[in-house]
Amino acid sequence: MSEDPFIAHRSLLFTVAYEMLGSAADAEDVVQETWLRWAGLAEAERGEVREPRAYLVRIVTRLCLNRLRTLARRREEYVGEWLPEPVLTSPDVAEDVELAESVSIAMLAVLETLLPTERAVFVLREVFDVPYDEIAAALDKSPAAVRQIAARARKHVAARRPRMSVSRTEQQRVVERFLAAMTTGDVPGLLEVLAPDVLVVGDGGGLAPTIPKPVRGAAKLAPVMARFAELVPGATAYIVDLNGGIAARIDPGGENDTAISFVIEDGRITQMYAMRNPRKLERLDEVADLRR
């Protein structure tokens, strides 16, 4: 007996939804609703579906577009900066360089600046290589219109996407240097590993203290970071895999309090995303199965 198409493509469907929404919780909801719709088809109706993968992706896309409109209103009321919900990933994800880049916190933050339809088209076309006619069917638009949207979205993302060209080994080396300097109060060490114009963005969602708005500049940030042991006594900092890249977790003693994602260029950290909203850290005890 062949595997049910939904089960076979579940990881793909979750990955598509997560990239469109930037939220693992919302992506899970969309996947569950997709399952209900698929399971609700009569056996004869399922038999008429020639390409189950395309059919299921179409359902996910439409559900995501509906949810994006709701999320837009929710994020307008969000306290402070909004960052994507991080997910724990296996080293296997990093081996697919394009997938790893597309699910990085930095890229998901860029995708947030697209209009919902632009985001859907960009994700389906650029990440999952879905044919234009299938995207058109999912969006109820012509293939020509979808091509125009894709070109616009591609240009928008290209102007904002971070340059992620360092190897996994280099990522780990830089993050290890950063954590060592931060936890020992080594200001010169921090200045060596942080790019002069490093950007730090924090997300507490009004539920955890963090910087109220993005801060730029190593000279300004390094002295504060060097007070880590003083500000968070007893905390531990360690390396984890998040969103296809080397990241860090800070555990203040009993609770996982902060997840930090990095953008690294030329041996230095150029961007840091510190996620402290506890609701966004609830799923970091289970590896997400991301797949193209």
C-alpha positions as CSV (number, residue, x, y, z in Angstrom):
1,M,0.0,0.0,0.0
2,S,1.5,3.4,-1.0
3,E,2.0,6.1,1.5
4,D,-0.7,8.7,1.8
5,P,0.4,11.8,-0.2
6,F,-0.2,14.1,2.7
7,I,2.2,12.1,4.9
8,A,4.7,11.9,2.1
9,H,4.8,15.7,1.7
10,R,4.1,16.8,5.2
11,S,7.6,18.2,5.8
12,L,7.6,20.1,2.6
13,L,4.2,21.6,3.4
14,F,5.4,22.7,6.8
15,T,8.5,24.2,5.3
16,V,6.5,26.1,2.7
17,A,4.1,27.4,5.3
18,Y,6.9,28.4,7.7
19,E,8.7,30.4,5.0
20,M,5.5,32.2,4.1
21,L,4.5,33.0,7.7
22,G,7.7,33.2,9.7
23,S,6.0,31.3,12.5
24,A,6.3,27.6,13.3
25,A,3.1,27.8,15.3
26,D,1.1,29.3,12.5
27,A,2.7,26.9,10.0
28,E,1.6,23.9,12.1
29,D,-2.0,25.3,12.1
30,V,-1.9,25.6,8.3
31,V,-0.6,22.1,7.9
32,Q,-3.3,20.7,10.2
33,E,-6.0,22.6,8.3
34,T,-4.5,21.2,5.0
35,W,-4.8,17.7,6.4
36,L,-8.4,18.2,7.4
37,R,-9.2,19.4,3.9
38,W,-7.3,16.5,2.3
39,A,-8.9,13.9,4.6
40,G,-12.3,15.4,3.9
41,L,-12.1,14.4,0.2
42,A,-14.0,11.4,-0.8
43,E,-11.8,8.5,-2.1
44,A,-13.0,9.1,-5.6
45,E,-12.1,12.8,-5.4
46,R,-8.6,12.0,-4.2
47,G,-8.3,9.6,-7.2
48,E,-9.0,12.5,-9.5
49,V,-6.1,14.6,-8.1
50,R,-3.3,13.9,-10.7
51,E,-0.5,15.7,-8.8
52,P,-1.1,15.5,-5.1
53,R,2.0,17.5,-4.2
54,A,0.9,20.4,-6.3
55,Y,-2.6,20.1,-5.0
56,L,-1.5,20.2,-1.4
57,V,1.0,23.0,-2.0
58,R,-1.9,25.0,-3.5
59,I,-4.0,24.5,-0.4
60,V,-1.2,25.5,1.9
61,T,-0.5,28.6,-0.2
62,R,-4.1,29.8,-0.1
63,L,-4.4,29.2,3.6
64,C,-1.1,31.1,4.2
65,L,-2.3,34.1,2.2
66,N,-5.5,34.2,4.3
67,R,-3.4,33.9,7.5
68,L,-0.9,36.5,6.4
69,R,-3.6,39.1,6.3
70,T,-4.6,38.3,9.9
71,L,-0.9,38.3,11.0
72,A,-0.4,41.7,9.4
73,R,-3.0,43.2,11.8
74,R,-1.6,41.3,14.7
75,R,2.0,42.5,14.0
76,E,0.8,46.1,13.8
77,E,-0.1,45.8,17.5
78,Y,3.1,43.9,18.4
79,V,5.2,45.4,21.2
80,G,8.7,46.3,19.9
81,E,10.4,44.7,17.0
82,W,8.9,41.5,15.5
83,L,11.3,38.7,14.5
84,P,10.4,35.3,13.0
85,E,10.0,32.4,15.3
86,P,13.2,30.3,15.4
87,V,13.2,26.6,14.8
88,L,15.8,24.0,15.9
89,T,17.3,22.3,12.8
90,S,19.5,19.4,12.1
91,P,22.9,19.8,10.4
92,D,21.4,18.2,7.3
93,V,19.5,21.4,6.6
94,A,22.8,23.3,6.4
95,E,23.9,20.9,3.6
96,D,21.2,22.3,1.4
97,V,22.7,25.7,1.1
98,E,19.8,27.3,-0.7
99,L,17.3,25.9,1.8
100,A,19.4,27.0,4.8
101,E,19.7,30.5,3.4
102,S,16.0,30.7,2.7
103,V,15.0,29.7,6.3
104,S,17.6,31.9,8.1
105,I,16.2,34.4,10.5
106,A,17.8,37.2,8.4
107,M,16.1,36.0,5.2
108,L,12.7,35.5,6.9
109,A,13.0,39.1,8.2
110,V,13.6,40.3,4.7
111,L,10.6,38.3,3.4
112,E,8.5,40.1,6.0
113,T,9.0,43.3,3.9
114,L,7.2,41.8,0.9
115,L,3.5,42.0,0.3
116,P,1.7,38.7,1.0
117,T,1.3,37.7,-2.7
118,E,4.9,38.7,-3.4
119,R,6.1,36.5,-0.6
120,A,4.1,33.6,-1.7
121,V,5.4,33.8,-5.3
122,F,9.0,34.3,-4.2
123,V,8.9,31.4,-1.8
124,L,7.3,29.0,-4.2
125,R,9.4,30.0,-7.2
126,E,12.8,30.8,-5.8
127,V,13.0,28.3,-3.0
128,F,10.8,25.4,-4.2
129,D,11.1,25.9,-7.9
130,V,7.3,25.6,-8.4
131,P,6.4,26.1,-12.1
132,Y,4.7,29.5,-12.9
133,D,1.5,27.8,-14.0
134,E,1.1,26.0,-10.7
135,I,1.7,29.2,-8.8
136,A,-0.8,30.9,-11.0
137,A,-3.4,28.2,-10.2
138,A,-2.7,28.6,-6.5
139,L,-3.1,32.4,-6.6
140,D,-5.9,32.6,-9.2
141,K,-3.7,34.7,-11.4
142,S,-2.3,34.4,-14.9
143,P,1.2,33.0,-15.4
144,A,2.2,36.3,-16.9
145,A,1.1,38.2,-13.8
146,V,2.9,35.7,-11.6
147,R,6.1,36.3,-13.6
148,Q,5.8,40.0,-13.1
149,I,5.2,39.6,-9.3
150,A,8.2,37.2,-9.2
151,A,10.5,39.7,-10.9
152,R,9.4,42.5,-8.5
153,A,9.8,40.3,-5.4
154,R,13.2,39.0,-6.6
155,K,14.5,42.6,-7.1
156,H,13.1,43.6,-3.7
157,V,14.8,40.7,-1.9
158,A,18.1,41.1,-3.8
159,A,18.4,44.6,-2.5
160,R,18.0,43.6,1.1
161,R,19.2,40.0,1.5
162,P,22.3,39.4,3.6
163,R,25.4,38.0,2.0
164,M,25.6,34.4,3.5
165,S,28.7,33.0,1.9
166,V,30.7,31.6,4.9
167,S,31.0,27.9,5.5
168,R,29.5,26.2,8.5
169,T,33.0,25.7,10.0
170,E,33.6,29.5,9.7
171,Q,30.2,30.2,11.3
172,Q,31.0,28.0,14.3
173,R,34.5,29.5,14.7
174,V,33.1,33.1,14.8
175,V,30.2,32.3,17.1
176,E,32.5,30.4,19.5
177,R,34.8,33.4,19.6
178,F,31.9,35.7,20.3
179,L,30.5,33.6,23.1
180,A,33.9,33.2,24.7
181,A,34.5,37.0,24.6
182,M,31.0,37.8,25.9
183,T,31.0,35.3,28.8
184,T,34.5,36.4,30.0
185,G,33.8,40.1,29.7
186,D,36.5,40.5,27.0
187,V,35.7,43.9,25.3
188,P,38.7,43.8,22.9
189,G,37.7,40.3,21.9
190,L,34.2,41.4,21.2
191,L,35.5,44.3,19.1
192,E,37.6,41.9,17.1
193,V,34.6,39.6,16.3
194,L,31.9,42.2,15.8
195,A,31.9,44.2,12.6
196,P,32.2,47.9,13.3
197,D,28.7,48.6,12.1
198,V,27.1,45.4,13.5
199,L,23.4,45.6,13.8
200,V,21.5,44.0,16.8
201,V,17.8,43.5,16.8
202,G,15.9,42.2,19.8
203,D,12.4,40.7,20.1
204,G,10.7,40.4,23.5
205,G,7.2,40.9,22.4
206,G,6.4,42.8,25.6
207,L,6.9,39.6,27.5
208,A,10.7,39.7,28.1
209,P,13.1,42.7,28.4
210,T,15.1,43.5,25.4
211,I,16.4,46.5,23.5
212,P,13.4,48.6,22.3
213,K,14.7,49.2,18.9
214,P,17.6,48.0,16.7
215,V,21.1,49.2,17.7
216,R,24.1,49.6,15.4
217,G,27.8,49.8,16.2
218,A,30.3,47.6,17.9
219,A,31.8,50.4,20.0
220,K,28.4,51.0,21.6
221,L,27.4,47.3,22.0
222,A,30.6,45.6,23.1
223,P,30.9,47.2,26.6
224,V,27.3,46.2,27.3
225,M,27.7,42.6,26.0
226,A,30.9,42.3,28.1
227,R,28.7,42.7,31.2
228,F,26.9,39.4,30.4
229,A,28.1,37.6,33.6
230,E,27.1,40.6,35.7
231,L,23.7,41.1,34.1
232,V,22.8,37.5,33.9
233,P,24.6,35.7,36.8
234,G,24.8,32.0,36.5
235,A,23.6,31.9,32.9
236,T,25.2,29.6,30.3
237,A,25.7,30.3,26.6
238,Y,26.1,27.5,24.1
239,I,25.9,26.8,20.4
240,V,22.9,25.3,18.7
241,D,21.6,24.8,15.1
242,L,18.8,27.2,14.4
243,N,17.2,27.8,11.0
244,G,19.9,26.1,9.1
245,G,22.8,27.9,10.7
246,I,25.1,28.1,13.7
247,A,23.3,30.0,16.5
248,A,23.4,30.5,20.2
249,R,21.2,29.8,23.2
250,I,21.4,31.6,26.5
251,D,20.0,29.7,29.5
252,P,19.7,31.9,32.6
253,G,19.4,28.7,34.8
254,G,16.3,26.5,34.3
255,E,14.6,28.3,31.3
256,N,15.8,28.8,27.8
257,D,15.7,32.5,27.7
258,T,17.3,33.7,24.5
259,A,18.0,32.5,21.0
260,I,20.5,34.4,18.9
261,S,20.9,34.1,15.2
262,F,23.9,35.6,13.4
263,V,24.9,36.9,9.9
264,I,28.6,36.5,9.4
265,E,30.8,38.1,6.7
266,D,34.5,38.1,6.3
267,G,35.1,36.5,9.8
268,R,33.0,39.0,11.6
269,I,29.4,39.3,12.9
270,T,27.4,41.9,10.9
271,Q,23.9,41.2,12.2
272,M,22.5,39.6,15.4
273,Y,18.9,38.7,16.0
274,A,18.1,38.1,19.7
275,M,14.7,36.4,20.2
276,R,13.5,36.6,23.8
277,N,9.7,36.3,23.4
278,P,9.0,33.1,25.4
279,R,6.1,32.1,23.2
280,K,8.5,31.9,20.2
281,L,11.0,29.7,22.1
282,E,8.5,27.0,23.2
283,R,9.3,24.6,20.3
284,L,13.0,24.7,20.5
285,D,13.2,21.3,22.3
286,E,12.2,19.5,19.1
287,V,14.0,19.5,15.7
288,A,11.9,20.8,12.9
289,D,11.8,18.7,9.8
290,L,12.5,21.2,7.0
291,R,12.5,19.8,3.5
292,R,12.3,21.0,-0.2
